[in-house]
């Protein structure tokens, strides 16, 4: 099979209302090299497959008979891809026209052990935020350190803003398939652990839509995210921890910080039981004072809110 410069991989599941915008953004690229587009339908039950077949007959369409998750769906496409470089686009994201040309230009000026990461414009129903997607090295020991922390990492775009040389997947393996959330962060961490450097192009060339209830970042998937994060951290330290001790803190510290962050989110969603559980785990991993302070603050706030409601009801009744 004839190789191409870039393989663009788009996994999708029940996103017929988004897929056209994603594909149009790929076809609108100013990049002048050769490109193939692979859409992996992850067992959709809507008209996604029929829509792609009818309107984009030149797209390489892979149809999966059951829903296997983003990681496994991307792996199906990776095994079929012919590109020297691999770009991913989630089906509810879009690229600006210069995305591929900027990313490819950035990689061509750097060694083959680099990957490119652009900035992102995050949009929700009521706001828009432009993020450069670069590490905060004044606050964290290294990009790896920051990426290990839930809620602190800088990869807000998911894989839609990452461009990889094909050899990356020979070196670090394919996407994780056991968990359905955070597989992009897991892959990126493995790249950093294996010594790949990142070219931060920073221009906001990706538009990411947030706030849809069917997205894996939805609060209803919080327990799933917690299990994925813990597994991701354990896997990274088992594989790269000994060689990267100068770039990362001890694993207990990372676990404690992550559990505190999960506790905050659980309390914010009124899940007191899981909030307390996460506080206890944070304490057991070495941050007992911060865990006690967080739990006390959230309980005090909860009691205050209940008292205010009782007063309001009492005033209304009188």
PAKOL-427320 format. One record per residue: residue in one letter; residue number from 1; x, y negated, z of N, C-alpha, C in turn. Coordinates in pm, whole numbers, plus 50000, padded with zeros to 5 digits. Last residue first. Example, Ala and Ser with C-alpha at 12.3 -4.5 7.8 and 13.67 -1.06 7.14 Angstrom:
<nodes>
- res n n_u n_v n_w ca_u ca_v ca_w c_u c_v c_w
- s 2 51285 50225 50708 51367 50106 50714 51290 49997 50787 $
- a 1 51319 50569 50780 51230 50450 50780 51320 50330 50780 $
</nodes>
This chain:
<nodes>
- res n n_u n_v n_w ca_u ca_v ca_w c_u c_v c_w
- x 318 45619 46802 55799 45562 46701 55887 45496 46587 55807 $
- x 317 45721 46946 55587 45605 46998 55657 45539 46895 55747 $
- x 316 45942 46795 55511 45831 46808 55415 45705 46856 55485 $
- x 315 46104 46829 55732 46058 46694 55698 45937 46702 55606 $
- x 314 46151 47105 55717 46083 47050 55833 46027 46912 55807 $
- x 313 46288 47120 55477 46158 47186 55488 46079 47131 55606 $
- x 312 46516 46975 55550 46430 46926 55440 46292 46990 55446 $
- x 311 46620 47140 55750 46577 47003 55783 46482 46948 55677 $
- x 310 46678 47367 55599 46578 47375 55707 46527 47237 55746 $
- x 309 46874 47261 55430 46748 47311 55373 46638 47318 55480 $
- x 308 47075 47206 55618 47016 47097 55540 46882 47139 55480 $
- x 307 47134 47463 55702 47077 47368 55797 47011 47252 55725 $
- x 306 47246 47565 55467 47122 47624 55519 47054 47529 55619 $
- x 305 47477 47405 55444 47373 47400 55340 47240 47456 55391 $
- x 304 47615 47488 55674 47574 47348 55659 47462 47335 55556 $
- x 303 47669 47755 55612 47583 47723 55727 47529 47581 55715 $
- x 302 47844 47717 55394 47719 47790 55376 47620 47760 55488 $
- x 301 48056 47580 55511 47979 47515 55405 47844 47583 55387 $
- x 300 48145 47781 55683 48098 47653 55738 48012 47580 55636 $
- x 299 48222 47975 55498 48113 48003 55589 48055 47875 55648 $
- x 298 48432 47837 55373 48316 47876 55294 48197 47912 55383 $
- x 297 48614 47798 55586 48560 47684 55511 48432 47722 55438 $
- x 296 48668 48066 55657 48605 47975 55752 48541 47856 55681 $
- x 295 48793 48164 55425 48669 48224 55471 48594 48131 55568 $
- x 294 49020 47990 55418 48923 47994 55308 48789 48050 55355 $
- x 293 49148 48053 55662 49104 47917 55634 48997 47915 55525 $
- x 292 49206 48324 55622 49118 48285 55731 49062 48145 55707 $
- x 291 49383 48304 55403 49260 48381 55390 49160 48341 55498 $
- x 290 49592 48157 55508 49515 48100 55398 49383 48173 55381 $
- x 289 49679 48346 55701 49632 48214 55742 49546 48151 55633 $
- x 288 49760 48577 55552 49648 48582 55645 49593 48444 55681 $
- x 287 49905 48678 55315 49859 48539 55329 49741 48533 55427 $
- x 286 49976 48949 55275 50075 48854 55325 50032 48709 55339 $
- x 285 49798 49140 55210 49911 49125 55119 50002 49010 55159 $
- x 284 49598 49111 55394 49681 49232 55403 49803 49225 55314 $
- x 283 49482 48873 55300 49550 48875 55430 49643 48995 55442 $
- x 282 49371 48964 55061 49473 48860 55058 49552 48857 55188 $
- x 281 49183 49143 55168 49293 49194 55084 49406 49093 55075 $
- x 280 49015 48962 55300 49086 49065 55377 49203 49122 55298 $
- x 279 48922 48818 55076 48999 48749 55180 49079 48850 55264 $
- x 278 48779 49016 54945 48897 48961 54881 48985 48885 54980 $
- x 277 48572 49054 55136 48661 49165 55099 48790 49113 55036 $
- x 276 48449 48805 55130 48519 48848 55251 48616 48962 55221 $
- x 275 48347 48817 54866 48435 48709 54907 48515 48746 55030 $
- x 274 48180 49035 54878 48302 49048 54800 48400 48935 54830 $
- x 273 47988 48914 55053 48052 49042 55087 48183 49058 55011 $
- x 272 47896 48684 54922 47972 48671 55046 48049 48799 55078 $
- x 271 47836 48553 54651 47866 48693 54682 47957 48695 54804 $
- x 270 47791 48299 54551 47710 48347 54664 47724 48496 54691 $
- x 269 47975 48207 54379 47859 48274 54319 47770 48340 54425 $
- x 268 48168 48114 54550 48098 48016 54466 47973 48075 54401 $
- x 267 48265 48354 54653 48190 48264 54740 48109 48164 54659 $
- x 266 48395 48445 54418 48286 48522 54478 48201 48434 54569 $
- x 265 48589 48246 54387 48485 48262 54285 48367 48340 54341 $
- x 264 48744 48284 54618 48682 48154 54590 48566 48169 54493 $
- x 263 48831 48549 54578 48745 48517 54693 48673 48384 54669 $
- x 262 48998 48519 54359 48874 48593 54343 48778 48563 54457 $
- x 261 49202 48374 54491 49129 48313 54380 48996 48385 54356 $
- x 260 49289 48565 54673 49235 48438 54721 49152 48370 54614 $
- x 259 49384 48757 54495 49269 48789 54578 49207 48663 54638 $
- x 258 49604 48621 54386 49492 48658 54300 49368 48690 54383 $
- x 257 49771 48598 54609 49721 48477 54542 49600 48508 54455 $
- x 256 49818 48873 54660 49754 48788 54760 49695 48664 54697 $
- x 255 49950 48958 54426 49822 49017 54464 49747 48928 54563 $
- x 254 50182 48797 54448 50091 48781 54334 49954 48838 54368 $
- x 253 50293 48902 54683 50256 48761 54676 50158 48735 54563 $
- x 252 50345 49164 54609 50248 49139 54716 50201 48994 54713 $
- x 251 50549 49135 54416 50414 49174 54373 50309 49148 54481 $
- x 250 50757 48842 54441 50722 48980 54479 50576 49010 54447 $
- x 249 50772 48635 54136 50773 48656 54281 50743 48802 54314 $
- x 248 50996 48630 53852 50864 48656 53911 50877 48672 54062 $
- x 247 51250 48604 53757 51147 48523 53692 51009 48538 53756 $
- x 246 51423 48779 53873 51460 48637 53880 51352 48546 53824 $
- x 245 51316 49026 53812 51303 48977 53948 51338 48828 53962 $
- x 244 51298 49179 53581 51255 49039 53576 51243 48975 53714 $
- x 243 51359 49444 53614 51445 49366 53524 51414 49217 53527 $
- x 242 51157 49532 53786 51297 49542 53829 51387 49454 53744 $
- x 241 50915 49489 53633 50945 49418 53757 51091 49418 53797 $
- x 240 50829 49624 53409 50929 49519 53391 50977 49453 53520 $
- x 239 50658 49836 53492 50733 49845 53366 50849 49746 53360 $
- x 238 50546 49771 53733 50600 49905 53716 50692 49912 53594 $
- x 237 50455 49514 53679 50565 49532 53774 50628 49670 53761 $
- x 236 50248 49574 53493 50362 49489 53455 50479 49512 53549 $
- x 235 50071 49735 53639 50138 49788 53521 50259 49706 53482 $
- x 234 49985 49554 53838 50055 49677 53876 50134 49733 53757 $
- x 233 49857 49364 53673 49972 49326 53755 50053 49449 53793 $
- x 232 49650 49522 53560 49748 49453 53475 49873 49417 53553 $
- x 231 49504 49600 53783 49570 49701 53702 49679 49639 53616 $
- x 230 49409 49349 53867 49492 49429 53956 49570 49535 53878 $
- x 229 49258 49277 53637 49373 49196 53680 49465 49278 53770 $
- x 228 49058 49474 53632 49150 49460 53520 49275 49384 53561 $
- x 227 48920 49428 53869 48988 49557 53849 49092 49548 53739 $
- x 226 48825 49167 53808 48914 49191 53922 48990 49322 53905 $
- x 225 48658 49208 53588 48780 49128 53573 48877 49153 53686 $
- x 224 48456 49354 53713 48533 49415 53604 48664 49341 53583 $
- x 223 48360 49159 53884 48421 49279 53940 48505 49352 53836 $
- x 222 48261 48971 53688 48369 48936 53780 48437 49060 53840 $
- x 221 48066 48955 53497 48172 49054 53476 48287 49038 53575 $
- x 220 47909 48742 53555 47853 48875 53585 47956 48986 53565 $
- x 219 48045 48516 53460 48055 48553 53602 48001 48692 53635 $
- x 218 48207 48588 53143 48087 48553 53218 48102 48595 53364 $
- x 217 48408 48675 52986 48446 48584 53093 48326 48538 53175 $
- x 216 48291 48815 52784 48347 48893 52894 48393 48806 53010 $
- x 215 47977 48680 52676 48122 48680 52675 48174 48753 52798 $
- x 214 47707 48655 52689 47757 48783 52642 47909 48788 52636 $
- x 213 47647 48393 52766 47635 48500 52866 47688 48634 52820 $
- x 212 47877 48137 52672 47777 48235 52628 47769 48350 52728 $
- x 211 48084 47973 52751 47954 47957 52817 47849 48055 52773 $
- x 210 48281 47838 52480 48265 47903 52609 48123 47884 52661 $
- x 209 48458 47853 52179 48328 47828 52241 48320 47905 52373 $
- x 208 48748 47704 52062 48692 47817 52136 48562 47775 52203 $
- x 207 48940 47630 51794 48822 47584 51867 48757 47706 51930 $
- x 206 49281 47564 51739 49177 47665 51760 49062 47601 51836 $
- x 205 49470 47370 51743 49428 47419 51611 49323 47529 51618 $
- x 204 49607 47141 51901 49480 47212 51926 49416 47261 51796 $
- x 203 49957 47195 51923 49848 47129 51853 49719 47207 51873 $
- x 202 50141 47381 52043 50062 47289 52126 49949 47215 52054 $
- x 201 50338 47561 51983 50313 47454 51886 50222 47347 51943 $
- x 200 50568 47717 52147 50443 47650 52183 50419 47535 52086 $
- x 199 50697 48021 52098 50703 47888 52039 50569 47821 52065 $
- x 198 50825 48242 52339 50706 48182 52278 50739 48045 52222 $
- x 197 51019 48546 52325 50998 48407 52364 50879 48351 52288 $
- x 196 51042 48874 52452 50997 48785 52345 50976 48644 52402 $
- x 195 51106 49047 52659 51206 48951 52616 51167 48863 52499 $
- x 194 50918 49208 52770 51013 49272 52678 51115 49175 52621 $
- x 193 50761 49026 52909 50844 49119 52984 50950 49185 52898 $
- x 192 50630 48905 52695 50723 48827 52777 50816 48918 52855 $
- x 191 50478 49128 52610 50571 49062 52519 50676 48982 52596 $
- x 190 50326 49175 52835 50422 49278 52793 50524 49220 52695 $
- x 189 50170 48943 52831 50263 48967 52941 50368 49071 52903 $
- x 188 50020 48994 52599 50111 48879 52603 50213 48894 52715 $
- x 187 49869 49217 52684 49963 49228 52572 50066 49116 52575 $
- x 186 49724 49098 52899 49808 49215 52921 49912 49230 52810 $
- x 185 49579 48905 52765 49680 48863 52862 49776 48977 52890 $
- x 184 49415 49074 52612 49503 48979 52545 49614 48932 52639 $
- x 183 49267 49208 52800 49362 49286 52721 49458 49196 52645 $
- x 182 49070 49099 52966 49210 49064 52989 49311 49139 52906 $
- x 181 48847 49377 52967 48872 49235 52986 49022 49214 53009 $
- x 180 48823 49647 52954 48763 49570 52845 48781 49420 52863 $
- x 179 49067 49904 53000 48987 49794 53051 48937 49708 52934 $
- x 178 49191 50092 52834 49118 50138 52953 49023 50031 53007 $
- x 177 49342 49990 52628 49205 50032 52597 49125 50076 52719 $
- x 176 49576 49740 52541 49524 49828 52646 49378 49863 52614 $
- x 175 49712 49726 52210 49629 49671 52316 49588 49780 52415 $
- x 174 50035 49888 52157 49911 49827 52113 49835 49770 52233 $
- x 173 50391 49821 52217 50270 49902 52208 50148 49821 52167 $
- x 172 50628 49687 52206 50556 49685 52334 50428 49768 52332 $
- x 171 50744 49746 51949 50826 49731 52070 50747 49747 52199 $
- x 170 50544 49755 51764 50634 49870 51772 50713 49867 51902 $
- x 169 50441 49507 51800 50357 49620 51840 50435 49752 51837 $
- x 168 50641 49339 51698 50602 49331 51839 50530 49458 51882 $
- x 167 50658 49360 51425 50747 49445 51505 50712 49443 51653 $
- x 166 50499 49159 51315 50447 49296 51323 50530 49384 51418 $
- x 165 50492 48857 51501 50558 48942 51401 50509 49086 51420 $
- x 164 50182 48693 51580 50286 48788 51616 50360 48839 51493 $
- x 163 50016 48419 51713 50063 48481 51589 50185 48565 51622 $
- x 162 49734 48310 51898 49863 48379 51897 49892 48438 51759 $
- x 161 49482 48217 51933 49586 48116 51909 49725 48177 51904 $
- x 160 49318 48432 51990 49288 48353 51870 49394 48249 51837 $
- x 159 49345 48577 52225 49442 48602 52117 49423 48513 51996 $
- x 158 49252 48311 52452 49257 48451 52416 49356 48470 52302 $
- x 157 49280 48047 52518 49223 48077 52387 49200 48224 52363 $
- x 156 49415 48011 52751 49270 47994 52755 49204 48037 52624 $
- x 155 49674 48077 52888 49623 48135 52763 49471 48129 52763 $
- x 154 49780 48001 53130 49758 47896 53031 49703 47948 52899 $
- x 153 49667 48101 53460 49739 48122 53334 49696 48020 53229 $
- x 152 49509 48073 53677 49621 47979 53665 49691 47991 53530 $
- x 151 49321 48268 53690 49275 48131 53702 49384 48028 53689 $
- x 150 49557 48494 53822 49422 48473 53770 49379 48329 53792 $
- x 149 49889 48515 53737 49794 48461 53834 49660 48433 53769 $
- x 148 50070 48585 53546 50029 48690 53638 49916 48646 53730 $
- x 147 50141 48353 53416 50046 48442 53350 49998 48555 53440 $
- x 146 50333 48243 53589 50204 48177 53575 50100 48271 53514 $
- x 145 50544 48431 53554 50484 48406 53686 50345 48345 53672 $
- x 144 50602 48396 53283 50552 48524 53331 50481 48506 53464 $
- x 143 50706 48135 53271 50578 48165 53205 50517 48297 53255 $
- x 142 50829 48080 53609 50848 48114 53469 50712 48128 53404 $
- x 141 50763 47975 53858 50900 48019 53833 50929 48038 53685 $
- x 140 50558 47677 53855 50576 47821 53855 50719 47858 53815 $
- x 139 50573 47400 53848 50497 47464 53955 50524 47612 53966 $
- x 138 50718 47330 53633 50745 47257 53755 50678 47325 53875 $
- x 137 50621 47472 53422 50744 47522 53483 50788 47439 53602 $
- x 136 50344 47562 53304 50380 47455 53396 50503 47501 53474 $
- x 135 50328 47659 52953 50344 47686 53097 50381 47562 53175 $
- x 134 50066 47558 52729 50208 47573 52757 50224 47589 52908 $
- x 133 49818 47459 52600 49856 47600 52622 50008 47617 52629 $
- x 132 49700 47209 52567 49820 47241 52487 49862 47387 52497 $
- x 131 49354 47158 52529 49459 47215 52613 49580 47251 52527 $
- x 130 49074 46955 52543 49189 46992 52461 49302 47037 52553 $
- x 129 48731 47009 52587 48859 46989 52654 48972 47037 52563 $
- x 128 48399 46899 52607 48505 46949 52521 48638 46914 52586 $
- x 127 48065 46973 52733 48195 46907 52734 48289 46969 52632 $
- x 126 47824 47112 52741 47825 46973 52788 47960 46905 52784 $
- x 125 47859 47367 52633 47739 47291 52601 47751 47144 52635 $
- x 124 48208 47370 52540 48091 47430 52603 47973 47340 52573 $
- x 123 48524 47427 52394 48395 47360 52390 48290 47440 52465 $
- x 122 48861 47368 52381 48759 47449 52445 48629 47370 52450 $
- x 121 49108 47378 52158 49001 47289 52199 48887 47376 52252 $
- x 120 49450 47462 52206 49311 47502 52185 49218 47390 52229 $
- x 119 49781 47515 52060 49686 47461 52156 49545 47501 52120 $
- x 118 49945 47830 51971 49899 47694 51947 49815 47644 52063 $
- x 117 50224 48026 51973 50101 47999 52048 50062 47853 52027 $
- x 116 50418 48285 51827 50371 48146 51824 50238 48134 51896 $
- x 115 50708 48468 51930 50568 48465 51891 50521 48321 51901 $
- x 114 51035 48595 51850 50946 48491 51898 50803 48519 51853 $
- x 113 51241 48740 51741 51192 48780 51873 51103 48672 51934 $
- x 112 51341 48630 51516 51233 48727 51497 51178 48778 51630 $
- x 111 51395 48276 51591 51435 48416 51572 51315 48509 51562 $
- x 110 51239 48007 51398 51288 48068 51521 51322 48214 51498 $
- x 109 51113 47913 51179 51226 47833 51228 51289 47894 51353 $
- x 108 50900 48078 51141 51008 48087 51044 51131 48007 51085 $
- x 107 50725 47997 51340 50796 48123 51355 50914 48135 51258 $
- x 106 50631 47751 51236 50699 47756 51366 50780 47884 51380 $
- x 105 50505 47833 51002 50621 47745 50994 50702 47749 51123 $
- x 104 50292 47976 51113 50393 48045 51033 50520 47962 51021 $
- x 103 50153 47766 51242 50205 47879 51319 50315 47954 51241 $
- x 102 50087 47596 51027 50167 47547 51140 50230 47662 51216 $
- x 101 49936 47770 50865 50055 47705 50811 50146 47653 50922 $
- x 100 49721 47847 51034 49820 47945 50989 49948 47879 50936 $
- x 99 49590 47585 51083 49634 47678 51188 49746 47771 51138 $
- x 98 49479 47391 50927 49625 47402 50927 49678 47507 51024 $
- x 97 49193 47400 50968 49254 47439 50840 49405 47460 50841 $
- x 96 49119 47563 51285 49125 47444 51201 49210 47475 51078 $
- x 95 48931 47860 51347 49060 47793 51328 49039 47662 51251 $
- x 94 48691 47958 51596 48726 47915 51460 48865 47852 51462 $
- x 93 48518 48225 51772 48614 48114 51763 48632 48074 51618 $
- x 92 48373 48454 51775 48302 48332 51817 48396 48212 51826 $
- x 91 48547 48653 51699 48441 48618 51604 48357 48499 51649 $
- x 90 48893 48579 51742 48767 48628 51796 48652 48575 51710 $
- x 89 49163 48660 51551 49061 48557 51566 48936 48622 51624 $
- x 88 49513 48711 51520 49383 48755 51570 49290 48636 51581 $
- x 87 49770 48801 51295 49695 48695 51361 49558 48750 51402 $
- x 86 50087 48926 51225 49952 48961 51266 49890 48842 51340 $
- x 85 50309 48970 50949 50268 48898 51069 50121 48931 51097 $
- x 84 50317 49141 50742 50442 49124 50816 50417 49048 50947 $
- x 83 50018 49345 50704 50090 49219 50711 50223 49226 50784 $
- x 82 49848 49556 50689 49966 49562 50602 50055 49440 50617 $
- x 81 49653 49753 50922 49704 49625 50872 49833 49642 50792 $
- x 80 49565 49981 51044 49537 49967 50901 49602 49845 50839 $
- x 79 49634 49947 51306 49683 50068 51237 49662 50059 51086 $
- x 78 49491 49717 51365 49637 49714 51361 49694 49834 51287 $
- x 77 49227 49810 51371 49270 49722 51263 49421 49717 51252 $
- x 76 49235 49965 51604 49193 50026 51477 49242 49942 51359 $
- x 75 49301 49764 51788 49399 49869 51757 49364 49942 51629 $
- x 74 49066 49618 51806 49184 49556 51744 49288 49661 51707 $
- x 73 48913 49813 51940 48874 49766 51806 48992 49701 51735 $
- x 72 49046 49834 52185 49044 49950 52095 49007 49907 51953 $
- x 71 48993 49569 52282 49128 49623 52268 49134 49737 52168 $
- x 70 48710 49535 52282 48797 49452 52198 48934 49514 52175 $
- x 69 48513 49843 52268 48579 49732 52335 48678 49661 52245 $
- x 68 48361 50033 52143 48482 50081 52212 48554 49969 52286 $
- x 67 48050 50133 52047 48122 50018 52100 48238 50066 52186 $
- x 66 48047 50346 51754 48009 50314 51892 48095 50198 51940 $
- x 65 48137 50351 51496 48002 50402 51521 47955 50376 51663 $
- x 64 48289 50084 51325 48297 50182 51433 48156 50223 51472 $
- x 63 48408 49992 51018 48285 50010 51094 48306 50120 51199 $
- x 62 48600 49749 50875 48610 49875 50949 48487 49886 51037 $
- x 61 48652 49586 50577 48556 49607 50685 48575 49745 50745 $
- x 60 48828 49345 50432 48843 49487 50468 48758 49511 50593 $
- x 59 48661 49126 50211 48709 49153 50346 48721 49305 50365 $
- x 58 48534 49096 49971 48678 49119 49966 48739 49140 50104 $
- x 57 48266 49037 50025 48299 49171 49976 48449 49200 49971 $
- x 56 48097 48865 50202 48244 48868 50200 48291 49005 50152 $
- x 55 47822 48895 50186 47878 48761 50165 48030 48759 50156 $
- x 54 47766 49172 50221 47699 49093 50117 47774 48965 50084 $
- x 53 47929 49260 50432 47932 49328 50302 47875 49240 50191 $
- x 52 47848 49084 50636 47987 49080 50585 47995 49146 50449 $
- x 51 47577 49163 50667 47612 49025 50632 47753 49018 50573 $
- x 50 47596 49430 50742 47528 49397 50617 47566 49256 50572 $
- x 49 47727 49397 50991 47789 49474 50882 47727 49436 50749 $
- x 48 47541 49237 51143 47678 49194 51115 47737 49266 50994 $
- x 47 47280 49258 51233 47304 49267 51088 47446 49226 51049 $
- x 46 47317 49453 51535 47249 49349 51458 47288 49366 51311 $
- x 45 47465 49625 51673 47328 49668 51649 47247 49559 51579 $
- x 44 47810 49720 51627 47703 49620 51638 47567 49681 51608 $
- x 43 48054 49861 51659 47926 49926 51688 47811 49829 51704 $
- x 42 48244 49649 51599 48256 49737 51715 48119 49794 51755 $
- x 41 48390 49593 51300 48260 49588 51367 48257 49694 51475 $
- x 40 48659 49416 51214 48626 49542 51280 48493 49526 51351 $
- x 39 48788 49278 50928 48682 49265 51027 48653 49404 51082 $
- x 38 49074 49148 50801 49016 49275 50846 48913 49245 50953 $
- x 37 49216 48992 50531 49125 48972 50643 49061 49107 50675 $
- x 36 49543 48904 50420 49429 48996 50419 49345 48970 50543 $
- x 35 49744 48688 50223 49671 48713 50346 49564 48819 50321 $
- x 34 50033 48510 50113 49932 48613 50092 49871 48655 50225 $
- x 33 50064 48148 50168 50111 48285 50153 49998 48383 50129 $
- x 32 49973 47891 50222 49988 47932 50084 50035 48073 50062 $
- x 31 49728 47750 50436 49845 47837 50423 49853 47894 50281 $
- x 30 49497 47621 50483 49585 47560 50383 49710 47645 50359 $
- x 29 49189 47799 50524 49327 47773 50563 49409 47715 50448 $
- x 28 48930 47873 50477 48962 47731 50459 49107 47698 50494 $
- x 27 48903 48135 50549 48909 48105 50405 48946 47959 50379 $
- x 26 48881 48094 50824 48998 48164 50770 49013 48132 50622 $
- x 25 48640 47963 50848 48760 47894 50896 48887 47963 50847 $
- x 24 48467 48159 50753 48486 48036 50675 48611 47962 50719 $
- x 23 48480 48340 50968 48536 48375 50837 48559 48252 50750 $
- x 22 48354 48187 51172 48489 48239 51189 48553 48270 51054 $
- x 21 48101 48140 51061 48189 48027 51093 48333 48073 51108 $
- x 20 48007 48406 51043 48025 48326 50922 48118 48208 50948 $
- x 19 47982 48501 51307 48086 48555 51219 48110 48471 51094 $
- x 18 47769 48416 51467 47898 48346 51475 47992 48382 51360 $
- x 17 47550 48574 51427 47524 48430 51431 47653 48350 51441 $
- x 16 47648 48828 51455 47614 48785 51320 47590 48634 51314 $
- x 15 47760 48970 51667 47790 48827 51653 47757 48778 51512 $
- x 14 47786 49237 51765 47658 49163 51772 47679 49012 51762 $
- x 13 48117 49208 51774 48012 49293 51828 47887 49208 51846 $
- x 12 48439 49217 51615 48308 49155 51639 48209 49256 51691 $
- x 11 48775 49118 51543 48681 49213 51601 48548 49145 51629 $
- x 10 48976 49035 51291 48858 48977 51359 48771 49091 51412 $
- x 9 49296 48965 51186 49211 49069 51244 49100 49003 51326 $
- x 8 49489 48904 50914 49400 48837 51009 49298 48939 51057 $
- x 7 49818 48949 50822 49690 49019 50841 49611 48945 50948 $
- x 6 50036 48788 50601 49962 48781 50727 49836 48867 50720 $
- x 5 50168 48886 50363 50237 48804 50463 50167 48811 50599 $
- x 4 50138 49236 50277 50100 49096 50264 50172 49018 50374 $
- x 3 50233 49530 50090 50234 49448 50211 50189 49306 50177 $
- x 2 50051 49777 49922 50129 49655 49911 50118 49571 50037 $
- x 1 50084 50119 50000 50000 50000 50000 50087 49876 50000 $
</nodes>
